[in-house]
Amino acid sequence: MSALGFGCWAIGGEHRAADGQPLGWGRVDDEESVRAVHRALDLGVTFFDTADCYGTGHGERILGRALGTRRDDVVVATKWGNVFDPDTRTLTGTDDTPEYARRALTASLRRLGTDHVDLYQFHLSDADPVRAAELRDVCEEFVREGLVRAYGWSTDDPARAAVFAAGPHATAVQHRLNVLQDAPELVELCERLELASVNRSPLAMGLLTGTRRGPLEPGDIRSRPPAWLPGFEDDGSGADPRWLERVEALREILTSDGRTPAQGALAWLWARSPRTVPIPGFRTVAQAEQNAGAIAKGPLTAAQSAEIDRLLGR
Ligand SMILES: NC(=O)c1ccc[n+]([C@@H]2O[C@H](COP(=O)([O-])OP(=O)(O)OC[C@H]3O[C@@H](n4cnc5c(N)ncnc54)[C@H](OP(=O)(O)O)[C@@H]3O)[C@@H](O)[C@H]2O)c1
């Protein structure tokens, strides 16, 4: 598996919560998404992260279509736990029952056009840990049946991550990690238990790319950020200037050795721990090329990481 995965949330396209809250990244061009996945494959990216609810199923379909005959060359990760209505592109609730896990997996396999998922992730980050232990055992059944190779929990809570990690085929925790939002306990847990630390929002949802300004289109989750999404203004005008100031303070280090800011943000993650696997989102071939290009430039140095901690007052 490549040291870098590609996050397929944005390419799922628009979808929303029952109250109208946008949950996608606005409009996307499916043909460009497919071209971007192809370019990533050509550049050596072998890990793709999606979820059944991204675009209420559309994201998995697009990824399956883009991978085509190259499916077996890559690690495909998806997630379950949210319930959705594809006709209205709306998330309608959640379901943490074992019966639903099996139904969701069957549907994901069909949309992805594959007979197995390489990494199956529980998407409900704050779910009941007792319930989750049952689901972990269900994942073991999926492994025995050959439907799933490995599994993990997408959660920012180390205690919950540890519940899933107790399973023999648990290999990863997906959690938020980027240069502005460190997660020391989760990184420590992944190092101790020898799990992959799969890093969502590695570019702080675009804040770290040096290009994200505003205003944002109404279908973009960042135009009406939920409580768990800091760094963007509530009125759709774009990035919070205080966050951009912090990004600006890091620019010189992140752009060292000819890196773009996005490449620098990924380089910080690789320096953070040998277990990290960032999964930056993308919508275009140009973003795919730039993000895949980070691999060759490698991690920041320990001195650069220390300087970043100093600049951010950590
Ligand atoms: N488990 C979960 O609950 C969960 C939650 C969040 C994310 N994730 C996963 O993590 C992945 C990545 O996280 P994320 O989507 O939150 O955000 P991210 O990777 O931090 O930021 C992605 C965004 O940054 C911009 N971008 C990417 N590459 C760029 C480049 N080279 N130059 C300029 N801009 C660039 C694009 O936004 P523009 O639209 O501005 O072009 C892109 O959509 C997701 O796709 C998903 O697979 C999982």
The ligand as an SDF file (V2000), in Angstrom:
LIG
                    3D

 48 52  0  0  0  0  0  0  0  0999 V2000
  -14.2950    9.1480    8.5130 N   0  0  0  0  0  0  0  0  0  0  0  0
  -14.7850   10.3140    8.3790 C   0  0  0  0  0  0  0  0  0  0  0  0
  -15.7510   10.6300    9.0160 O   0  0  0  0  0  0  0  0  0  0  0  0
  -14.1210   11.2580    7.4330 C   0  0  0  0  0  0  0  0  0  0  0  0
  -14.2990   12.6450    7.6110 C   0  0  0  0  0  0  0  0  0  0  0  0
  -13.6080   13.5010    6.7550 C   0  0  0  0  0  0  0  0  0  0  0  0
  -12.8080   12.9890    5.7560 C   0  0  0  0  0  0  0  0  0  0  0  0
  -12.6600   11.6440    5.5960 N   0  0  0  0  0  0  0  0  0  0  0  0
  -11.7780   11.0770    4.5380 C   0  0  0  0  0  0  0  0  0  0  0  0
  -10.5920   11.8480    4.4550 O   0  0  0  0  0  0  0  0  0  0  0  0
  -10.4360   12.3440    3.1230 C   0  0  0  0  0  0  0  0  0  0  0  0
   -9.7150   13.6770    3.1220 C   0  0  0  0  0  0  0  0  0  0  0  0
  -10.1920   14.5580    4.0960 O   0  0  0  0  0  0  0  0  0  0  0  0
  -11.0690   15.8230    3.7350 P   0  0  0  0  0  0  0  0  0  0  0  0
  -11.8740   15.5350    2.5360 O   0  0  0  0  0  0  0  0  0  0  0  0
  -11.7510   16.1820    5.0000 O   0  0  0  0  0  0  0  0  0  0  0  0
  -10.1290   17.0110    3.3970 O   0  0  0  0  0  0  0  0  0  0  0  0
   -8.6040   17.3110    3.0630 P   0  0  0  0  0  0  0  0  0  0  0  0
   -7.9470   16.1680    2.4290 O   0  0  0  0  0  0  0  0  0  0  0  0
   -8.0020   17.8760    4.2800 O   0  0  0  0  0  0  0  0  0  0  0  0
   -8.8040   18.4900    1.9980 O   0  0  0  0  0  0  0  0  0  0  0  0
   -9.2610   18.1420    0.7130 C   0  0  0  0  0  0  0  0  0  0  0  0
   -9.5550   19.3680   -0.1090 C   0  0  0  0  0  0  0  0  0  0  0  0
   -8.4170   20.1770   -0.2540 O   0  0  0  0  0  0  0  0  0  0  0  0
   -8.3800   20.7190   -1.5710 C   0  0  0  0  0  0  0  0  0  0  0  0
   -7.1680   20.2000   -2.2190 N   0  0  0  0  0  0  0  0  0  0  0  0
   -6.7230   18.9200   -2.2710 C   0  0  0  0  0  0  0  0  0  0  0  0
   -5.5410   18.8420   -2.8870 N   0  0  0  0  0  0  0  0  0  0  0  0
   -5.2240   20.0970   -3.2190 C   0  0  0  0  0  0  0  0  0  0  0  0
   -4.1040   20.6590   -3.8770 C   0  0  0  0  0  0  0  0  0  0  0  0
   -3.0980   19.9050   -4.2590 N   0  0  0  0  0  0  0  0  0  0  0  0
   -4.0850   21.9980   -4.0630 N   0  0  0  0  0  0  0  0  0  0  0  0
   -5.0980   22.7630   -3.6610 C   0  0  0  0  0  0  0  0  0  0  0  0
   -6.1960   22.2950   -3.0320 N   0  0  0  0  0  0  0  0  0  0  0  0
   -6.2500   20.9720   -2.8190 C   0  0  0  0  0  0  0  0  0  0  0  0
   -9.6300   20.2710   -2.2620 C   0  0  0  0  0  0  0  0  0  0  0  0
  -10.6580   21.1980   -1.9800 O   0  0  0  0  0  0  0  0  0  0  0  0
  -11.2980   22.1930   -3.0360 P   0  0  0  0  0  0  0  0  0  0  0  0
  -12.7010   21.7820   -3.0620 O   0  0  0  0  0  0  0  0  0  0  0  0
  -11.1220   23.5130   -2.3970 O   0  0  0  0  0  0  0  0  0  0  0  0
  -10.5930   22.0410   -4.3360 O   0  0  0  0  0  0  0  0  0  0  0  0
   -9.9330   19.0080   -1.5210 C   0  0  0  0  0  0  0  0  0  0  0  0
  -11.2770   18.6180   -1.6650 O   0  0  0  0  0  0  0  0  0  0  0  0
  -11.8650   12.4010    2.5810 C   0  0  0  0  0  0  0  0  0  0  0  0
  -11.9150   12.4430    1.1700 O   0  0  0  0  0  0  0  0  0  0  0  0
  -12.4170   11.1170    3.1450 C   0  0  0  0  0  0  0  0  0  0  0  0
  -11.9750   10.0180    2.3790 O   0  0  0  0  0  0  0  0  0  0  0  0
  -13.3010   10.7770    6.4410 C   0  0  0  0  0  0  0  0  0  0  0  0
  1  2  1  0
  2  3  2  0
  2  4  1  0
  4  5  1  0
  4 48  2  0
  5  6  2  0
  6  7  1  0
  7  8  2  0
  8  9  1  0
  8 48  1  0
  9 10  1  0
  9 46  1  0
 10 11  1  0
 11 12  1  0
 11 44  1  0
 12 13  1  0
 13 14  1  0
 14 15  2  0
 14 16  1  0
 14 17  1  0
 17 18  1  0
 18 19  2  0
 18 20  1  0
 18 21  1  0
 21 22  1  0
 22 23  1  0
 23 24  1  0
 23 42  1  0
 24 25  1  0
 25 26  1  0
 25 36  1  0
 26 27  1  0
 26 35  1  0
 27 28  2  0
 28 29  1  0
 29 30  1  0
 29 35  2  0
 30 31  1  0
 30 32  2  0
 32 33  1  0
 33 34  2  0
 34 35  1  0
 36 37  1  0
 36 42  1  0
 37 38  1  0
 38 39  2  0
 38 40  1  0
 38 41  1  0
 42 43  1  0
 44 45  1  0
 44 46  1  0
 46 47  1  0
M  CHG  2   8   1  16  -1
M  END
$$$$
